[in-house]
Amino acid sequence: MNPSLELQLQTLPSEPGVYRYYDKNENLLYVGKAKNLKKRVLSYFNKNLLGYRTKIMVGKINRLETTIVNSEYDALLLENNLIKEHQPFYNVMLKDDKTYPWICIKNEPFPRIFLTRTMIKDGSEYYGPYAKVRPAKILLDTIKHIYKLRTCNLNLAPNKIDEGKYKVCLEFHIKNCEGPCEALESKEEYDEKIDAIRGIIKGDFQKAKQYLINQMMKHASNLQFESAQIIKERINILEDYQVKHTVVNPNIDDVDVFGMTSDETAAYVNFFKIRNGNIIQSFTTEIKKILEESDEDILEEALIEIRQKFGSDSKEVLIPFHLTVEIPNVKLIVPKVGDKKRIVELSEKNAKEYRIEKLKQVQIVDPERHSNRIMAEMQKLLRMPVEPRHIEGFDNSNIQGTNPVSACVVFKDGKPSKADYRIFHPKTVEGPNDFATMEEVIYRRYKRLLDEGDALPQLILIDGGKGQLSSAVKSLKLLGLYGKITIVGIAKRLEEIFFPEDPIPLYLDKKSETLKILQRVRDEAHRFGVRHHRTRRTNSTIQSELELIPGVGGRTIELLLSRLKSVKRIKESSLETLEEILGKSKAKIVYDFFNKGPIKQ
């Protein structure tokens, strides 16, 4: 370690702040925040607490810088800004929002409303950004069905209209515009519509609904019933949109919601902006894990970044688990029951569905990365020192001890390697004894691999519970392999995962990819074993029937089966065919055994 770095570590302050790691070439490696700088930074140099990737980064640190701030929240903001500015190699970062669409209310007389991906600082109002363009288009289409707004880009300044510079266009004649260019609609009436539209975009439908009701009543009082009916249909469109987009109690107002799920390589965070019970913003993102970041650390970073991205100033934020950071004038709430709990669960569901969609895409586009992620997950869940790139699974098959076989299947990088499958016929076990059979087969398999110098697996999977697992462990101990290879048993009824010398089984999530791989290995071993057991049982039955023929021995039976393949074809063969295979004397014995009638020519 650099002596100056060692001295810095001894004099670190116990204050909230931000730390920055640099390598010997003065490249910024990592920016982090801490409630207590001394405790946090020193934890990186505790070898027992580090993961593999963190150890690599720590090995590159040549010096560090710290900045003290007033609170952990201030540290989080400073960290976020530094990450955006410098983009350190070992920091997680959210995707940029440069291409996200906004709804723009243009700063001009008789404002136009349209979608744009470019923000111009000319006093116009921008609402968004929208993570997907479709919800924004649906909202704009709904607004255009309700209100007649101009779409032209004419300069409708009062003096231009008064001078009669413009004439109404086709949009007026097809009743999509009220004709403000010829003063057929007043600025006050138009601005009233714009004010109601602002409410719709923000999730407040009351102003818009009241405006339309007033218009309907005005037409009705003037006996303009057709016009009143048109307005009523627009109210129905608005109410239909409101019903579809109200997902919680309308009394839940001005709330941000975050949901999250994660795996070994990435976290997936969903964000809802809720106004009047309506989700007016929805955004989900994938955050790659560079070091061994916790869910809490990632959600803290995402919470600040996403709220800034969407310009949210909500005073209440619903989250799935507690965070240590405190945000001034903002309540972080982990709801336990009710509508708020349900909306957090909906946010988490969106994050999970987004993860599944991404993983399917990765599996198609980048199968190696997909395999690496599953291997890393299996290593962690099964408490393994290395990734299980080579797995071998075992299963016994027999019926009341007859024709027993044991199957060994091999999976490499999570996929079956059928060329390496093996079948074992127990030699030292008599009768139906699964435990003794497993002990013999495991010993024979790995004794041979050791003798021949072949690669050993990182994981052995035994189909069965504690008894079969204990028998397999005995053989590994005899061979000196116990502790060098991870071995587990899987019991089918509850899909329990058993570890040697651990009485409490592991229960994996039913949707876990680790469990799916283990189930596939177990099922493949069972299928392979049953297939060979059936073949052996059939052959045994065939041979038993042929062995009843007096004067016919094993070599004759083998010769017949190798040429004619089945007892049925042997029975149906002519004497001449049998003579070609066995000679005259043996052929006549076999033919007479199956045929009591006259000889077929």
Number of C-alpha atoms within 10 A of each C-alpha: 11 11 10 11 14 12 10 15 16 10 9 15 16 14 18 24 26 26 21 20 23 20 17 11 8 11 14 19 20 23 25 22 27 24 22 18 22 19 14 16 21 12 13 16 15 10 11 8 10 16 13 9 12 18 16 12 18 19 11 15 21 19 20 19 12 19 15 20 17 11 18 22 22 20 23 25 16 19 21 20 13 17 18 15 9 13 17 19 15 17 17 22 21 14 9 9 13 10 12 15 23 21 22 21 20 17 14 15 15 24 20 16 21 15 16 15 15 13 14 12 9 9 10 13 16 20 19 20 23 21 19 14 13 11 14 23 15 12 15 18 12 17 21 17 14 22 21 17 23 21 13 12 9 13 13 20 12 12 9 14 16 13 9 11 11 17 11 15 12 9 16 16 11 8 10 16 22 20 21 22 26 18 16 11 14 14 15 10 11 19 14 13 19 20 13 22 23 17 14 22 19 20 24 20 20 11 17 23 18 13 15 21 17 12 15 22 16 15 17 15 10 9 11 13 15 12 15 21 14 12 21 18 14 22 20 13 15 20 14 12 16 17 10 9 14 17 17 18 14 14 9 14 18 19 21 24 26 27 25 26 20 19 15 18 18 19 23 26 27 26 28 23 24 25 22 20 23 26 21 22 23 20 19 22 19 19 19 19 19 15 18 13 18 11 17 14 14 21 22 16 18 23 19 16 19 19 15 11 13 19 12 15 14 17 14 16 19 22 26 21 15 11 15 12 18 14 15 10 10 12 13 21 17 16 17 11 8 10 15 20 17 15 24 25 19 18 24 23 16 22 26 21 13 18 23 12 11 13 17 13 13 15 13 10 11 12 14 12 14 16 17 17 17 21 21 19 20 23 19 14 13 19 12 16 12 15 20 25 19 19 26 25 26 29 29 29 24 19 12 10 14 15 21 28 24 27 25 27 27 23 23 15 16 20 15 18 15 12 8 12 16 16 19 19 16 18 10 9 17 12 13 17 14 21 17 17 27 28 20 22 26 23 20 14 14 19 16 11 12 13 8 9 9 10 10 16 19 19 23 23 26 31 24 24 19 21 14 23 25 20 20 29 23 17 22 21 12 11 14 10 15 16 11 13 17 21 25 25 28 25 17 14 7 8 19 18 23 23 21 17 10 9 9 10 17 15 12 16 10 10 8 13 16 22 20 14 18 23 17 17 27 25 18 21 28 21 16 22 26 20 14 19 24 17 13 16 17 13 14 13 12 16 17 11 10 21 15 11 15 10 10 15 12 11 8 16 16 13 13 19 17 10 11 16 12 14 16 10 13 19 14 13 15 16 19 17 14 21 16 10 15 16 13 13 10 15 20 16 17 21 21 14 14 13 14 8 7 7 12 11 6
